[in-house]
Amino acid sequence: MSTYITLSGSNKHNKTTKELYGDLAKKAAEYLKSKDGNLLVLAILKGQGLGYYWSPSNKGLVLVPRNAEWYYLPWKKDEKGRVYLYSPNLLTSGVVICADPEEITVLGLN
């Protein structure tokens, strides 16, 4: 029996594909909550195109799209007064950047 998720099959745990995707969605949703269990607020970077931002998770500058959705992290500001934003790439990884509060627009909860 295949351990890969297929559109019509099941895996070694005898879960349907729909159940597996549901489990993955629940796991992903946990990454979008603060330590207190509150949902993270959506924000976007002001401006058009791409921009370089400091990423403490990558320990360097990263080029990111400004019109992408970011999650505002309720952490203490860094030493330059910047706030932290998070963008999930996969279920267990993502990128954190620092941005000036004047450069972001908070959209609220999704």
C-alpha positions as CSV (number, residue, x, y, z in Angstrom):
1,M,0.0,0.0,0.0
2,S,1.3,3.4,-0.9
3,T,2.3,5.9,1.8
4,Y,1.9,8.8,-0.6
5,I,-1.2,11.0,-0.6
6,T,-3.2,10.4,-3.8
7,L,-6.5,11.8,-4.8
8,S,-8.3,8.5,-4.7
9,G,-6.2,6.3,-2.3
10,S,-5.4,6.1,1.3
11,N,-2.2,5.8,3.3
12,K,-0.8,3.3,5.8
13,H,-2.9,4.8,8.6
14,N,-6.1,4.0,6.6
15,K,-7.1,7.7,6.4
16,T,-8.7,9.0,3.2
17,T,-7.0,11.8,1.3
18,K,-9.6,14.2,2.5
19,E,-8.8,13.3,6.1
20,L,-5.1,13.7,5.5
21,Y,-5.5,17.1,4.0
22,G,-7.8,18.1,6.9
23,D,-5.0,17.0,9.4
24,L,-2.4,19.0,7.4
25,A,-4.7,22.1,7.4
26,K,-5.2,21.8,11.2
27,K,-1.4,21.5,11.7
28,A,-0.8,24.6,9.4
29,A,-3.4,26.6,11.4
30,E,-1.5,26.0,14.6
31,Y,1.5,27.8,13.1
32,L,-0.7,30.9,12.6
33,K,-1.5,31.4,16.3
34,S,0.4,33.2,19.0
35,K,1.7,31.4,22.1
36,D,-1.5,32.5,23.8
37,G,-3.6,30.8,21.2
38,N,-4.8,34.0,19.5
39,L,-4.8,34.1,15.7
40,L,-2.1,36.2,14.1
41,V,-3.2,39.3,12.3
42,L,-2.6,39.7,8.5
43,A,-0.5,42.6,7.2
44,I,1.1,43.7,3.9
45,L,4.1,45.8,3.2
46,K,3.4,49.2,1.6
47,G,4.6,49.8,-1.9
48,Q,5.0,47.9,-5.1
49,G,7.4,45.3,-6.4
50,L,10.1,43.7,-4.3
51,G,12.1,44.9,-1.4
52,Y,15.0,43.7,0.8
53,Y,14.3,43.2,4.5
54,W,16.4,41.9,7.3
55,S,15.5,38.3,8.2
56,P,16.5,37.1,11.7
57,S,15.5,33.6,10.7
58,N,17.9,33.7,7.7
59,K,20.4,36.0,9.4
60,G,20.6,38.2,6.3
61,L,18.7,40.3,3.9
62,V,16.0,38.6,1.9
63,L,14.2,39.8,-1.2
64,V,10.4,39.6,-0.7
65,P,7.3,40.8,-2.6
66,R,5.7,43.8,-0.9
67,N,2.1,42.9,-1.9
68,A,2.3,39.4,-0.2
69,E,0.3,38.6,2.9
70,W,2.4,38.5,6.1
71,Y,1.4,37.6,9.6
72,Y,2.2,40.2,12.3
73,L,4.1,38.6,15.1
74,P,3.2,40.0,18.6
75,W,6.8,40.2,19.7
76,K,8.8,42.9,21.3
77,K,10.2,45.3,18.6
78,D,13.9,44.9,17.7
79,E,16.6,47.4,18.7
80,K,15.8,49.5,15.6
81,G,12.1,49.7,16.5
82,R,11.0,47.3,13.7
83,V,8.2,44.8,14.0
84,Y,8.4,41.1,13.0
85,L,6.4,39.6,10.2
86,Y,6.1,35.9,9.3
87,S,5.3,34.3,6.0
88,P,4.8,30.5,6.0
89,N,6.4,28.7,3.1
90,L,5.6,25.1,4.1
91,L,3.9,23.5,7.0
92,T,6.9,23.7,9.3
93,S,9.0,26.4,7.8
94,G,8.7,30.0,6.7
95,V,10.6,33.3,6.8
96,V,10.5,36.1,9.5
97,I,11.4,39.6,8.5
98,C,11.8,42.9,10.3
99,A,9.9,46.0,8.9
100,D,9.4,49.5,10.1
101,P,5.8,50.0,11.5
102,E,5.3,52.8,9.0
103,E,5.9,50.4,6.1
104,I,3.1,48.0,6.9
105,T,-0.6,48.0,6.6
106,V,-2.4,45.8,9.0
107,L,-5.4,44.0,7.4
108,G,-6.8,42.3,10.4
109,L,-7.9,38.7,10.8
110,N,-8.3,36.5,7.7
